[in-house]
Amino acid sequence: MLSAGLLGGPGIGYKQDYFASNELQSQSSATYDRYKSDEANSFLFFPTIHGLDGRKVGVLFSEAVKNESGEEIGRKVLIDEKAAIEKSGRKPEEDKNYRELAEWWEKDGKQNAQGDKGGSKSRVCTAVRWP
């Protein structure tokens, strides 16, 4: 029974990465390239794959924070992460993970978010089977 847990967990994760990546790649290779993980995932003798980066997908589906005139000023998850870093006494620009994610959002994610997420034809949503 222990071996089922040791093999089952990673096997399920690999299967989810495999199918979500293939689904998104078949819909739009550009969208897949934006959201794919930098780290490869492998399991036993199956081919190595690049799943989706959960942090990037999380930013995409995070609530948009808007100013008084209705313009988006950021994503809640990034604003909350920045506040947590500042509360700990560190500078957000010195936190490599936050900095890379925020830069990715400004450079690639934000301008493509509508097509990547929007409506019933959402590419990323369909690939990861998001509700």
DAVEN-V943387 format. One line per field, one symbol per residue. psi: psi as a letter, one per 20 degrees, with the letter a starting at -180 (. if undefined). burial: I if it has 9 or more other ideal C-beta (glycine too) atoms within 8 Angstrom, else O. A space follows every 10 residues. Layout:
psi = ???
burial = ???
This chain:
psi = hhhghhhggh gggggggghg ggghhhgohg gghhiqqhpq prpcjqqpro aqohgghggg jqpppqahjj ppirpghggg ggghghhijr phiioggggg ggggghgggg ijgghhhpai jpgggggjlq .
burial = OOOOOOOOOI IOIIOIIIOI IOIIIOIOOO IIOIIIIOOO IIOOOOOOII IIIOOIIIII IIOOIOOOOO OOOOIIIIIO IIOOIIOOOO OIOOIOOIIO IIOIIOOOIO OIIOOIIOOO OIIIIIIIOO O
